[in-house]
Amino acid sequence: MVSPGGSLLVAWQLKDKHVLIVGGGDVASSRLESVLAADARVTIICPSTGLHPLTKQFIAGPYQITYHDRVFGGTEDLAGVDMVLTAIDDVDQSRVICSLCRDLKIPVNVADIPESCDFYFGSQIRDGPLQIMISTNGQSPKLANIIKRKIEKSLPEHTGDAIEKVGKLRAMLKERAPGVGGEVSKRRMKWMVDVCNSLRIEELAQMDEQTMNKLLDEGWENDTVPRLRGLGIQRHLPISIPTVSTAMPTVLTFIAGFTCASMLLLSRSR
């Protein structure tokens, strides 16, 4: 049964998209950092007197940022823009910008005014390619941040490295057994699932290209998953099993405990 009232959580691809940020203070600097991490092209409109030190550092850095030392000028500032983020103290002006964006079908987020947001910024965890977003649907950013810290503590070490290595192994497998759909595609998917279920996070994280080729030669070709030790690979990384405090509130215990249990099942050997 579908439970209504939620948001659609997606990974929005902003590479080379044009994002306009109106404002340059503390909140704007965090928004700016997020879109720069997504490789967006950014325009900032804000009087220099309102720039946060971190915003100034980003503007002076080697990023795709165009800066205008002035206030928002109207519709002309929205030409060619793919997304708008506002973080200014003027609530009336923020709502005007929101209205203009919606007339032009431009996605907009107005800081601290949920009804003027087409999307929200949740608390995020990032470890290389791993990205986890905790959203309260705009209702409690502070609680989202508390939950984020609990989940961070529950994640195994080297998770980001493991994801990168598995992504490379998957690409190598596609080169060896190309095709979209059909039996080959199903077999690829099943074998990659078996690899992730059979090897520890720490083992996946230390794979190099030679190891991957051995896995493909001895594993994929024989429809099995050999242990890394059997491939001549020794474990060099320490195994750390995270713990979660039992003294936290019930809701946090459930969320962090569920995440921890899922990751441990993923990292446990057969």
C-alpha positions as CSV (number, residue, x, y, z in Angstrom):
1,M,0.0,0.0,0.0
2,V,1.3,3.4,-1.0
3,S,1.8,5.9,1.9
4,P,1.2,9.4,0.6
5,G,2.8,12.6,1.7
6,G,6.5,11.9,0.9
7,S,9.0,13.3,-1.5
8,L,10.6,11.6,-4.5
9,L,14.3,11.1,-3.5
10,V,16.5,11.2,-6.6
11,A,20.1,11.8,-7.4
12,W,19.9,14.9,-9.6
13,Q,22.6,15.1,-12.2
14,L,23.9,18.7,-12.4
15,K,27.1,18.3,-14.3
16,D,27.5,21.4,-16.5
17,K,24.0,22.6,-15.6
18,H,23.5,26.3,-14.8
19,V,22.5,26.9,-11.2
20,L,21.7,30.4,-9.9
21,I,22.3,31.1,-6.2
22,V,20.7,34.4,-4.9
23,G,22.5,35.2,-1.7
24,G,26.0,34.6,-0.3
25,G,25.7,34.1,3.4
26,D,26.1,31.0,5.6
27,V,23.2,29.0,4.1
28,A,24.1,30.0,0.6
29,S,27.7,28.8,1.1
30,S,26.5,25.3,2.1
31,R,24.2,25.2,-1.0
32,L,27.1,26.4,-3.1
33,E,29.3,23.6,-1.8
34,S,26.6,21.0,-2.6
35,V,26.1,22.1,-6.3
36,L,29.9,22.5,-6.9
37,A,30.3,18.9,-5.7
38,A,27.8,17.9,-8.4
39,D,30.0,19.7,-11.1
40,A,27.4,22.5,-11.8
41,R,28.1,25.8,-13.4
42,V,27.1,28.4,-10.8
43,T,26.1,32.1,-10.9
44,I,26.0,33.9,-7.6
45,I,24.1,37.2,-7.2
46,C,24.8,39.0,-3.9
47,P,26.2,42.3,-2.7
48,S,29.8,41.8,-1.6
49,T,28.9,43.0,1.9
50,G,26.7,39.9,2.4
51,L,29.3,37.3,1.3
52,H,30.2,34.6,3.8
53,P,34.0,33.9,4.1
54,L,33.5,30.4,2.7
55,T,31.5,31.8,-0.2
56,K,34.4,34.2,-1.0
57,Q,36.8,31.3,-1.0
58,F,34.7,29.4,-3.5
59,I,34.4,32.4,-5.7
60,A,38.2,32.9,-5.6
61,G,38.9,29.2,-6.2
62,P,39.2,27.1,-9.4
63,Y,35.4,26.6,-9.9
64,Q,32.9,27.4,-12.6
65,I,31.4,30.4,-10.7
66,T,30.2,33.7,-12.2
67,Y,29.8,36.3,-9.5
68,H,27.6,39.5,-9.6
69,D,28.1,42.1,-6.9
70,R,24.5,43.3,-6.7
71,V,20.9,42.3,-5.8
72,F,18.6,40.1,-7.9
73,G,17.5,42.0,-11.0
74,G,14.4,40.2,-12.2
75,T,13.5,37.8,-15.0
76,E,16.6,38.7,-17.0
77,D,18.7,37.0,-14.3
78,L,16.8,33.7,-14.9
79,A,17.7,33.4,-18.6
80,G,19.4,30.1,-19.4
81,V,19.2,28.9,-15.7
82,D,18.4,25.3,-14.9
83,M,17.9,25.6,-11.1
84,V,17.5,28.5,-8.6
85,L,18.5,28.5,-5.0
86,T,17.7,31.5,-2.8
87,A,19.1,32.1,0.6
88,I,18.4,35.8,1.6
89,D,16.7,37.4,4.6
90,D,14.1,39.2,2.4
91,V,11.1,36.9,2.6
92,D,9.0,38.9,0.2
93,Q,11.8,39.0,-2.4
94,S,12.3,35.3,-2.0
95,R,8.7,34.7,-2.8
96,V,8.8,36.9,-5.8
97,I,11.8,34.9,-7.1
98,C,10.0,31.7,-6.4
99,S,6.9,32.9,-8.4
100,L,9.1,33.9,-11.4
101,C,10.8,30.6,-11.4
102,R,7.6,28.7,-11.3
103,D,6.2,30.8,-14.2
104,L,9.3,29.8,-16.2
105,K,9.2,26.1,-15.0
106,I,12.6,26.4,-13.3
107,P,13.0,24.2,-10.2
108,V,13.5,26.5,-7.1
109,N,14.5,26.1,-3.5
110,V,13.8,29.0,-1.1
111,A,15.7,28.6,2.2
112,D,13.5,28.3,5.3
113,I,10.2,28.5,3.3
114,P,9.1,24.9,2.6
115,E,6.0,25.9,0.6
116,S,8.3,27.8,-1.8
117,C,10.6,24.7,-2.4
118,D,10.2,22.3,-5.3
119,F,12.9,20.2,-3.6
120,Y,14.7,20.0,-0.3
121,F,18.3,19.7,0.8
122,G,18.6,16.8,3.3
123,S,21.5,15.9,5.5
124,Q,24.0,14.1,3.3
125,I,26.7,11.5,3.9
126,R,29.3,11.2,1.2
127,D,32.2,8.7,0.9
128,G,33.5,8.9,-2.6
129,P,30.7,7.6,-4.8
130,L,28.6,6.7,-1.8
131,Q,25.9,9.3,-1.1
132,I,23.2,8.9,1.5
133,M,20.5,11.5,2.0
134,I,18.4,11.7,5.1
135,S,15.3,13.8,4.5
136,T,12.5,14.8,6.9
137,N,10.5,16.3,4.0
138,G,11.3,19.8,5.2
139,Q,10.0,19.2,8.7
140,S,13.0,18.8,11.0
141,P,16.5,19.5,9.5
142,K,18.0,19.2,13.0
143,L,16.7,15.7,13.6
144,A,17.9,14.7,10.1
145,N,21.4,15.8,11.1
146,I,21.3,13.8,14.3
147,I,20.2,10.7,12.4
148,K,23.0,11.3,9.8
149,R,25.6,11.2,12.5
150,K,24.3,7.9,13.9
151,I,24.2,6.3,10.4
152,E,27.8,7.6,9.7
153,K,29.1,5.8,12.8
154,S,27.4,2.5,11.6
155,L,29.0,2.4,8.2
156,P,32.0,0.0,7.7
157,E,35.3,1.6,6.9
158,H,36.4,1.7,3.3
159,T,32.9,1.6,2.0
160,G,33.5,4.3,-0.6
161,D,36.6,2.5,-1.8
162,A,34.7,-0.8,-2.1
163,I,32.0,0.9,-4.2
164,E,34.6,2.3,-6.6
165,K,36.3,-1.0,-7.0
166,V,33.0,-2.8,-7.6
167,G,32.0,-0.2,-10.2
168,K,35.3,-0.9,-12.0
169,L,34.8,-4.6,-11.8
170,R,31.3,-4.2,-13.2
171,A,32.6,-2.1,-16.1
172,M,35.2,-4.8,-16.9
173,L,32.6,-7.5,-16.8
174,K,30.4,-5.5,-19.3
175,E,33.4,-5.3,-21.6
176,R,33.9,-9.1,-21.4
177,A,30.2,-10.0,-21.6
178,P,28.4,-7.1,-23.5
179,G,24.7,-6.9,-24.1
180,V,21.6,-5.2,-22.7
181,G,18.8,-7.4,-21.5
182,G,18.5,-11.1,-22.1
183,E,20.2,-14.0,-20.4
184,V,23.7,-12.5,-20.4
185,S,22.5,-9.4,-18.6
186,K,20.6,-11.5,-16.0
187,R,23.7,-13.6,-15.5
188,R,25.9,-10.5,-15.1
189,M,23.6,-9.1,-12.5
190,K,23.4,-12.3,-10.5
191,W,27.2,-12.8,-10.5
192,M,27.8,-9.2,-9.3
193,V,25.2,-9.8,-6.5
194,D,27.1,-12.9,-5.6
195,V,30.4,-11.0,-5.5
196,C,29.0,-8.4,-3.2
197,N,27.4,-10.9,-0.9
198,S,30.5,-13.2,-0.8
199,L,33.3,-10.8,-0.2
200,R,33.8,-8.4,2.8
201,I,33.7,-4.7,2.3
202,E,37.4,-4.6,3.2
203,E,38.2,-7.3,0.6
204,L,36.3,-5.5,-2.1
205,A,38.0,-2.2,-1.2
206,Q,41.5,-3.7,-1.7
207,M,40.9,-5.2,-5.2
208,D,43.2,-4.0,-7.9
209,E,43.0,-4.6,-11.6
210,Q,45.0,-7.9,-11.4
211,T,42.6,-9.2,-8.8
212,M,39.6,-8.2,-10.9
213,N,40.9,-10.0,-13.9
214,K,41.5,-13.1,-11.8
215,L,37.9,-12.9,-10.4
216,L,36.6,-12.7,-14.0
217,D,38.9,-15.5,-15.3
218,E,38.3,-17.9,-12.4
219,G,34.9,-16.7,-11.2
220,W,32.8,-15.3,-14.0
221,E,34.0,-17.9,-16.5
222,N,33.2,-20.7,-14.1
223,D,30.0,-19.1,-12.7
224,T,31.4,-18.9,-9.1
225,V,33.0,-16.4,-6.7
226,P,36.4,-17.5,-5.5
227,R,37.7,-16.2,-2.2
228,L,40.4,-13.5,-2.5
229,R,42.8,-15.6,-0.5
230,G,42.4,-18.3,-3.1
231,L,43.4,-15.7,-5.7
232,G,46.6,-15.1,-3.8
233,I,45.4,-11.8,-2.2
234,Q,46.1,-11.3,1.5
235,R,43.9,-9.1,3.7
236,H,45.8,-5.9,4.6
237,L,43.0,-3.7,5.9
238,P,41.7,-4.1,9.5
239,I,38.2,-5.3,9.9
240,S,36.1,-3.0,12.1
241,I,32.7,-4.0,13.2
242,P,30.8,-0.8,14.2
243,T,28.7,-0.6,17.3
244,V,25.5,1.4,17.9
245,S,24.7,2.8,21.3
246,T,21.6,1.2,22.9
247,A,21.0,4.4,24.9
248,M,19.7,6.5,21.9
249,P,16.0,7.3,21.5
250,T,13.9,4.5,19.9
251,V,13.5,6.1,16.5
252,L,17.3,6.6,16.1
253,T,18.0,3.1,17.4
254,F,15.8,1.6,14.7
255,I,17.2,3.6,11.8
256,A,20.9,3.3,12.8
257,G,20.5,-0.4,13.7
258,F,18.8,-1.2,10.5
259,T,21.5,0.5,8.4
260,C,24.2,-1.3,10.5
261,A,22.6,-4.7,10.1
262,S,22.2,-4.2,6.3
263,M,25.8,-3.2,5.8
264,L,27.1,-6.1,8.0
265,L,25.1,-8.6,6.0
266,L,26.7,-7.1,2.8
267,S,30.2,-7.4,4.2
268,R,30.0,-10.8,5.9
269,S,31.6,-13.8,4.0
270,R,29.6,-16.9,3.2
